[in-house]
């Protein structure tokens, strides 16, 4: 097996996965816990040999072959070698000391994090190479999540050709899910409950709705799958909100479903088993995150009362203002709109409704950014910040009979600056490899309408829906995955690194008003630590002009720069490794961004670009830096101009940075852009953390 050559993208994910969790490996607890034992590449002839070897290894510390078999929950035997097992801390430590083991760490539990979102990205204007790209796409997207609701119209297979022959996955039947639920859209479906049950007990022991099958009882997996590759469905909305045509980023892509999440929790052990299968199954992209009714409204005005003025006997005004259960006097709130304070996390709308109230005003502190979530309520509700509520308070105080009316929610397009970074976005800097700017990219993730599981009603105010609006980084992930699938379909021979480069270098660092992207809730300018390269631009990503590519050799140099032992890297990659001395700097990985975590005076970074245009082209460089007060940094690009004769040609350039004046710890952001007339603008973000200035003789 040659993971580094065939699965560079998956190797990156797995490598960082293990490095990120290495720090938690030395916890000591008296009881057994679920651990993951990772041994990297393997050269065994078949899976049975790997499994037998795993049993042998664990038996050496567990005491017997039988105990080893009983302890193991998952074997990772297809794309890499390892297993998950219930171990004591002492057993885990003994395995760490075994020469063939790269790392042992506890299996952690991960929590899962608009019809018009793809329109906003301009996907409806994407030129198709030919009919085959849309109707007969062989791009396969693996979705690791809570499963899927196969009956959703978003997963119809109209117009799709036969399942790609290279796909080796399975359609696993189970509770209310048969092999007939798979089709030419949902081409595979598997489940992974063992890690969850080893940690928390049988699924049946929980008093909650679930399906021991790929069927989705939560809705999250259905939502993400339809966002990345949902079929085109007309006239979709959530109670009339965000009405339009629902579609995924790549409607013609195929879906392979890997259900690892149960009751909104997913264990590392199950996720890794899904990764192992997905790689072996032949997926191209892995995405892992984490109606006829009308909106609720009022037809007439109703009296308004602040919850603090409706406190039940023995309840303080402060307690009543939060609208907790049992804090309100039913006689005082009956047939009224009640003003409640707080985040609304304890279902105040339910309390108001059960007390006879007809509507709710939820008063929140705008700093919480709650308005970025699409919360749903069982009675007509509007959310106001504290300043807006003060205006309402003044009205109520002045009026003898204050009344109000809550109108139905409306969808308004192009009314505000967008995109804007949500307060819940994952932000940098990168704590593991600080010379790589993170995040890479930003994509739509606020108020996204997509397919839903109708049995999941907790987030829909108790109502069964086929489509739902939710927010989170989990919504951004399938947008990025969908764009990657689009690029893959247009450039099937491109490496994962090239696809990533195309998406990153064509992203927008400006919003729809041509001004800097802002961040919520402060409305201050965002930086690459907020949005990475910028907001995704699918159309431009299909034809980026220049590409920053890298392969297995570059990744080995990168791993060497982390100071990992050569033996560890060899076990990880399956290749004999001799790290260079000194190692290639981490910042010289041929990445589409430029980051230097500890710049002492000056530094020079080197990059290689490959031209993917039509005919000869000339690219001119431009560096823009935004230095804080008291800091001065100069940048020099050599050569300043790149001249290409034909597609596929590669060229090397360098960028030198010199800090003439600095303050220790200063952050300098900026960008390097290679432009070829009005055709291409290939932009890379820059992030420099200055440690000192250059020492100039005579000063």
N, C-alpha and C positions, 0 to 999 in steps of 0.2 A: 504493500500500500504506500502511496505517495501523497500524504496529506498536503505537504507544502506546495506541491506542484498542482494538484487538482483542486484543492479546496482552500486557497489562500484566504478568502474572506472568512470562512468558518474558523480557520486556524487563529486568525486575529481575535475573533470573538472569544474563542475558548481560552486562548493564552491570557487575555486580559481578565477573563472570568476567574481563572485560577490565581493569577497574580493579585487581583483585588481581594480575594478571600484568604490569602496566605496568612494575613496578620491575625485572623481569628483562630488560627489552628491550635493555639496553646492554652485554650480555656480548660479548666479542670473542674469537673463536676462528678459527684460520686455515682450518679446513675448513668445508664446507657443513653446515648443520643445517636441520632442519625448522622453519619459521617460520609463524606465522599473521598474515595481513594483514587487518585489520578496517576496514571503511569505513561501517559503520552502515546506516541506512535507504537505500533506493534507489527511484528513480521510473522505472526502465526498464520498457518495456511487457511484456517477457517474459524468461524465463531465458536464452535464447540471447544476448540483448543484453547481459546482465550478464556472461556467460562471455566474450564477444568483448571487452568493455571490460576485463575482468581480464587477458586475454592482452595487450592493447595496453599496459596499465599496466606489466606485468612485463617486456614486451619492451623498454620504454624504459630499463630498468636491466640486463636480462640480455643484450642485444645483438641478439636477433632473435626473431621470432614463434615460430620452431621451438624455440628454447631455452626460451622461456617456456612453451610447451605441455608440453615434456618435464619441466620443473621442478615444475609444479603437480600436487599430489596430490588436492586437493579444491577444488571451487568452491562457495561458499555463495551461493546465488542465489535462494532461494525466499522466505525470511522476512527476510533481511538480506543485505548484500553483503560479500563478502570471499573469501579463498582461503588455502589452505595450500600452501607450496612449499619446495623445497630451495634455500636461499639462502646466499651468503657473508655475513659480518657487514657488509661494505661495501655489498652490495646491499640488505640489510635497512635500513641507515642511510639510504640514498638514498630508499627507499620511505617511511621515517618523515618525511622532509623534504618529501614530496609533499602538496600541499594537501588532496587528497580522502581521504587516509588518516588515520584516527583513531589507530590504534596498530598496532605491529608487535612481536610477542614470540615467543620460542621456544616450540615445542610441547613441553610437559612430559609426562612419563609418570606416570599416577596408578595406585596400587596399590589393589586391591579390599580393601576393609576387611571354643516348645513348643506342642504342640497346645493347650496350656492358656493361651497368652498372650492370645488374644482372649477367653477366658472370664474371665481376670483383669481385663480391661478392661470386662467386662460387655456385650460386643457381642451375645451370645445373647439379651439382654433388650431389644435395641433395638426400639422399636415401628416397624413398617412402615406407611407411609402407606396403601398398598394393595398388592394382589398385583402390580400392574404394576411397582412399584419394585424388587421382588426378581427377578421372572421376566423382565422385559423392559427392564432397565436399559440405557440408551444411553451411560452413562459410559464413556469410553475412557481407559485408563491406559497411557502409554508407558513401557516399562522399558528403560533403557539399561544394558547389563550384558554377561554372557558368553553370552547366547543362552538357549535353552529346550530342554527335553526334552519334546516334544509328546505322547508316549505316556503321560506321567504322568496318573493318574486325576484329579489336581488341575486338569487342564486339559480335562476333558470338558465338552461344551457342552449337556448335558441341560437341557431347560427354557428355554433361551435362544432369543429370537426372531431374526429376520434381522439381518445385520450393518447397523449404522446407515448410512443412505444418505450421510450427510455425511462418512464416512470415505473418504479419498482415497489411503490407503496401498497397499502391494503385499505380496504373499507371494512372496518371492524363493526359487526353488529352488536347490539346490546339493548338496554332498556329503551323501548319506544324508538328504536333506530335500527333499520335493516340495511342490507347492502343496496337495496333499491333507492335508498335516500341519497346515495352517491350517483353522480351523473357525469356529463362531460364538463361541468363547471367544478363541482366538488368531486375531485377524482380520487381522494383518499381521506381517511379519517381514523385516528387512533386515540386511545385514552391511556392515561398514566396516573392511577390512583395510589400506587404502592408507597411512594415517598410520603404522601400526605397521610395515609393511614398508619404508616409506621410511626409517625410523629404525633398524630392526634387521635388515632383510633378509627374504627370502621365508619364509613360514610353514613351508614344507617343509624349510627348513634346520635346524629345531629337532628334536631327537630326543625328541618328545613327542606324545601323542595330541591331535589336534584335528580339527575339521570345518570345511572352507571353505564354511560354510553357517550358517543360524541355529541349527543343532543345538548344544547345550551339551555340551562335554567337561569342563568344570570343575565345574559344579554350582551355582556362586554365583548365576548368573542365574535358574536354575530355582527356587532357594530363595527369592530375593527376589520373583519374579513370583508364586509361589504364596502368599507371605505377604501380598501386597497384594490379590490378587484370585483366589486359588485357589478352585475349586469345593469343595463339601462332600464329604469322603471319610471314611467311618467306619472304625474299627478300625485306626488308623495308629500306628506306634511305630518306634523305632530299637532293634532287638533286645529289645523288650519295655519299653523306657524311654519315659516320657512318653506312654503309651498313651492313645488317645482319638480324637476326631473332628478331622481337619485341615480348616481352612477359612481363606480369606483374609479380610481386613477387609471386602471388598465382593465376595462370591462371584458376584454377577450382573454385575459390571463386565467389560468387554472388555479384552483385552490386545493391545498393539502392541509387538512386540519389535524392539529395535535393538541388534544385537551389535557392540560396539566394543572389547571386551576379549579379548585373546588371551594365553594363558599368564599369566593374572592381572594383566595390564598393559593400560592403556587410555591412548591418547594424546589430548591436547587436540584435535588436528586431527580425529581420528575422532569424538570426542564432539560437537564443534561441528557436524559434518556430520549427525550423528544428530539434534541439536537442530533444525537447519534443516529436516530432513525431517519430524520429529515435529510441528512447528508447522504446516507445510503440510498434513500428513496429517489434521489436525483432532483431535489428542488433547486431552483435558481436563486430565489430570494427567501430569506427567513425574516418574518415580521413577528417580533415578540414585544409586547408592551408591558403590560401590565394592565289616511283614516277619514273616517267620515264625521267624527265628532268635531265640535267647535271649541275654541278656547273658552275658559270660564270667564263670565262677564256679569255685569249688573245692568238691569234694564231701568232702574230708578235709583234715586238718591236714598241713602240710609243715614241714620244718626251716627256720629263718630264719638268714640270714647277712648281715652288712653287707659291701657291696662292697669296702670298704677292707681287709677281712680276707681277701679272695679275690684279691689282686693277683697278676697273672702275673709271671713272672720278669723282673726288670729294670724293673718298673713301680712307681712310688711309691704309697703309700696314697692320697694326694690325687688322683692321676690315676685310680686304680682306682675311687674313690668316685663318680666321674662316669659310670662305666659306658660309657666310650668303646670303640669297636671295638678289640679286641686287648689290652685292659687287664685282663681277668678270666681267672682260671685255671678252665678248664672243669671240671676234676675237683672243684673246691671248690664250684661253684655247681650242679652237676647235681642235679635233682629238689628244688631248694630255692627259697624265696622270697628274693629278693635286694633289699637296701635300697640304693637309688641316690640320690645327691645331685644338686642342680642343677635347671635348668628343664626338663629332659627334651626339649630341642630337637634332640638328636642321636640320637633313636630308641633310647634305652637298653633299651626293652622288646624290640626286635629283637635287640640284643646278648645280653640275658639268655636269650631263647628259643633263639637259635642256639648258646648255650653249654650248653643243657640245663636251664636254670632253668624253673620252673613258674609263677612269679608275681613281681611286683615291688611294692615300696613306694617311691614317689617322694617324697623329702624336699625341700621347697622352703621358701624364706623367704616368709612370708605377705604381706610388703610388695609382692611382685611381683603379687599379685592373680591368680595363675594359676588359682585355683579358680573364677574367673568364666568360664573357657573350658571347653568340653565336649570335652576331648581324648580320643581313643580309642586303645586299645592292643591289641597282638596277643596278649597274655597277660593273665590276671587281674591287675589293678593297682588300688592305692589310693593317693591323694595325701594326705600329711600335712605339716603345717607343722613347723618345727624343734622347737617345744615338745612336740608330740605324739610326734615321733620320739625325743625324750629319754626319754619314758616307755617306749617300745619298747626303747630302748637299756638302760635299767635292768633291764627284764625279761630281755633276752638275757644280760646280765652275771650275773644272779643264778641263771639256770637252766642245768642241765647239758645239757638237751636242749630248747632253745627251739623251739616250733612255733607256727604261725599258720594261719589259714584266711581266705581272702578271699571274702566272701559276694556274691551277685549284687546289682547296683545296683537300688535301688527308687525309685519316684517318690513323693515326699511333698508334698502340697499344703497351703498355708496354715500352714507350719511356722515360717516366719521373717518378720521385718519386711520389707516390700516396698512400693514399689520402693526400691532402694538404688542410688546412682550408681556405675557401674562405673569402675574405674581408667582404662580406655581411652576413656572418654567425651570428646567434643570439648567443651572448656570455654572460657569467656570470660576476659578481656574481648575485645570486638571491636576488633581492631587497625586495621581499615580505616576504619570509621565508628563511633568509640567512643561516640557518643551513642545508638546503637541497641544495647540489651542483647542479647548472644548467649550461649548458644544461645536460640532461640525457645521450644523445647519439649523434653521428653524422652519417650521411648517405649520399650517393651520391646526389649531387644537382647542379653540374656544367655540362652544355652541355648535357642535357638528351633528347634523342629522344623518342617521344611517339606520340600517335594518336592526331589528331588536327581537329578543325572545319574548313572545307574548305571555309566558308564564312568570316572567320577572316583573313584578309590580311595585317593588319597594321604592324605586326612584321615579315612578310615574304616578305617584299619589294614589296607589291602589287600583289603577286602571290598566287593563290589558291593551297593549299597543303593538303594532307591527314595525313601527319606526320611532326612534327616540332621539332626543337632543341631549348630548352630554359633552363635558369638557375635560381636558387633561392631556398630559404628555402622551398618554396611550392613544389619543386621537391624532396626534402629530405623527406618530410612528407609522401608521398605515398610509398616510399621505406620502411620506418619504419612500416607503416601500413600493407604493404604486408608481411613483416617478422612476424609481430604479428599474421596475419591471418594464416601463415604457422605453427607457434608454436601452435596456437589454434587448428588447424586441427589435429596435432599430439598428443596434450594433451587437449582434449575437456573439461576435468573436472577442468583444472587449472583456478585459479582466475586471474583477470587482473593484480594484483600485482605480481603474480608468473610469468606471461608472460613477464612483464616488467623486472623482475629480470633476467630471462633467457637471454633476449636480452642485458641487461647492463653488466652482469658479464662475458659474453663470448666475449665482444667487444675487438678489437685490439687497443692498444695504440702505436703500431709501424706501419710504412708504409711498402710498398712492398719491401723495401731494408733492413728491420729489423732495421731501425733507427727511432728515435723519429719523430712523425708527426710534420710537419712545418706549419707555418701560412703565408698566403699571405697578403700584398705584401712584407713583410720584410724578409721572409725565416728564421725567428727566431723560436726556438722550441715552440710548443703550449703547453698549460696546460689544466687541467680539466675544467677551465673556458672557454676554447675554444671548446673542444671536449667531455666533460663529461667523460663517462666511456671509450670512444674510438670509433672506426669505427665499424659499425655493421658487425657481422659474422653469417649469417643465418644458416650455417651448424652446427656450434657449439651451437647455441641457441636452436636447437632441442633436444639437450642432454647436459644440463648445469651441471649436477652432483648435485649441491646444489642450493637451491632456498631460497631467502628472501621473505617471504610472510607476508601479514598483512590483517586485516579485519576491520569490522565496529568499534569494540572496540578500536583498535589502532588509527583509524581515529578520534574518539571522543577525545581520549587523546591528539592527535595532535592539534585538534581545541581548546582544553582547553589551550594548551601551547601558543596559539596566544593571550591569554587574552580575548577571546570573552566571552560574558556573557552566563551563562548557559541557559537562556531563548532563546537566539538567536540560540544556538546549538540545543536546543530541537525543535524549530520550523523548523530548517534545517533538522534534522534527524528523527523527529517524535517520539523520545524517551525521557523519563525523564533522565536528565543528572545531575550527581553530580561530578563536577570536583575535582580531588584529590588535596590535599594541602600539600606540594607544588605540582604543576602540573608536570607530566612527562616531562623531558626536550625535546625540539623539536628535538634535535639531536639523541634521542633514538627511533624515529620512525624506524621501522624495514625496512629501506630503503637499497637498494643495494650499496649505496655510504656512505661515512663517512665525514660529514662536521661539523665543530664547528666554529661559527661566532665570538665568543668573548671568547677566552680561557685565563683564568687567572691562570697562573702557571701550573695547571694540570687539567685533566679531564678524566673520564672513560665512555666509551660508551658501550652499551650492544646490542647484536644482537642474533637472533635465525635463524638457518638454517634448512631446511628440505632436506633430502637425497632422490634423485630420480634416483639412479643408479640400477645396477643389481648385487645382491650378496653383501657380506660384502665389506667394503672399509675403508681405513684410509686416512685422509687428514692432511697434515702438513701446518703450517702457515708460512708466510714470509711477513715482513713489510719493505718497502723501502721508505725512506723519503729524499726529496731534500731540504735541509735547506739553506737559503741565508747566506752570510758571516756575522759572528757575532751572529748567531743564532744556538742554539743546543737543539734539541728535542729528547727525548728517547721514544720508544714505547714498550709496553709489552703486549703480548697476553696470556690470560688464558682461558682454557688450550691451550697449544701450538699445541696439536694434537687432532683431533676428530676421534673417531672410531665408525663406523656405522655397524650394523648387517644386516639391511634390508631396503628396500625402504619405505619411509613414516616416518622414524624415525627422530625426532627433537633433536637438541642440542643447548645449549646456550653457548656463549662465550663473553668475554669482551676484550676491547683494552684500555689500559691506556696510556695517553700521558703526559709527564712531560717536561716542558721547563726549562732547566738549565740556558740558556742564551738566551736573546731575545732583539729585538728592537721593540718598540710598533708599531703595525700595520703590522708586518712582516707576509708574507704569506708563509706557508709551504705546499707543495704538495707532494703526494706520492701514495702508493697503499698497500692494503692488499690482498695477494693471498693465497687461500687454494688449495693445489695441491695434487692429488692422482696419483702418478707415472706419466706416460705420457698420462693417460686417461683424466683427468680433470684438468683445471686451472681456478679457480673461482676467478676473480679479481674485487676488489672494489676500486675506486679512493678515495683518502684522500685529504681534503682541510682544513687547520687550519689557522685561523686568530688570531695571538697571541696578547694579550693585555698586558701581563706581564709575568715575570719568577717566578718560585717557590722561596719562601723565605727560604733559607737554614740557619739554626742556626749557629752562629759563623762567618757569612760572612756579 
